[in-house]
Amino acid sequence: MKCPLCNCATHTIETRAAQRYVRRRHKCPACEHRFTTREFYEEDTQLAKRILKYFRQCFPEISAEKLPETTPFEEARQSSET
């Protein structure tokens, strides 16, 4: 995973499994920035879509460049169908 601030490779410092997703804390060794990612299970794609929509609304300067248009589950499904 790359740092959203400086684009350097990051390290995973913590991983926790929750009921609907896996939460990972990352730390950039270059700029010391810490951030969290959540990997949603396939049945929760609607929740993932709502979260992406929320981030696009709240953080338009980031969302235009960093947030995907589709969820990873949709991309995997599309590639398996072709």
C-alpha positions in Angstrom: 0.0 0.0 0.0 1.3 3.5 -0.8 1.1 6.5 1.5 -1.7 8.9 0.4 0.6 11.9 1.3 4.0 11.1 -0.2 3.3 8.0 -2.3 6.0 5.9 -0.6 5.5 2.2 0.4 4.0 1.8 3.8 4.1 -0.9 6.5 1.1 -2.6 8.1 1.4 -2.0 11.9 -1.9 -3.6 13.0 -4.5 -5.8 11.6 -7.9 -6.5 13.2 -10.8 -8.6 11.9 -14.2 -7.2 12.5 -17.6 -8.6 11.7 -17.9 -7.0 8.3 -14.3 -6.1 7.4 -10.6 -6.3 8.1 -9.1 -3.1 9.5 -5.5 -2.4 8.9 -3.4 0.4 10.3 -0.5 1.5 8.1 2.5 3.7 8.7 4.7 5.5 6.2 8.4 5.2 7.1 9.2 8.3 5.1 6.8 10.9 6.4 5.5 9.0 9.6 1.9 9.4 8.4 -0.6 6.8 9.8 -3.8 5.8 8.1 -6.4 3.1 8.3 -7.8 0.9 5.5 -10.8 -1.4 5.7 -11.3 -4.4 3.5 -14.9 -5.4 3.3 -16.2 -8.9 2.8 -18.0 -9.5 -0.5 -21.5 -9.5 1.0 -21.0 -5.9 2.2 -20.4 -4.2 -1.1 -23.4 -1.9 -0.5 -21.8 -0.7 2.7 -18.5 -0.2 0.9 -20.3 1.9 -1.8 -21.9 4.1 0.9 -18.5 4.7 2.5 -16.9 5.6 -0.8 -19.8 8.0 -1.6 -19.3 9.6 1.9 -15.6 10.1 1.3 -16.2 11.6 -2.1 -18.6 14.1 -0.6 -16.5 15.0 2.4 -13.1 15.0 0.8 -13.5 16.1 -2.8 -9.8 17.1 -3.2 -8.7 13.5 -2.3 -11.5 11.5 -3.8 -11.0 12.7 -7.3 -7.5 11.2 -7.4 -7.3 8.6 -4.7 -10.6 6.9 -4.3 -11.7 4.2 -6.8 -14.8 4.5 -8.8 -15.8 0.9 -8.1 -15.2 -1.4 -5.2 -12.6 -4.1 -5.4 -15.4 -6.7 -5.3 -17.1 -5.2 -8.4 -13.8 -5.2 -10.2 -13.1 -8.8 -9.3 -16.6 -9.8 -10.4 -16.3 -8.0 -13.7 -13.0 -9.6 -14.5 -14.3 -13.1 -13.6 -17.3 -12.6 -15.8 -15.3 -11.9 -18.9 
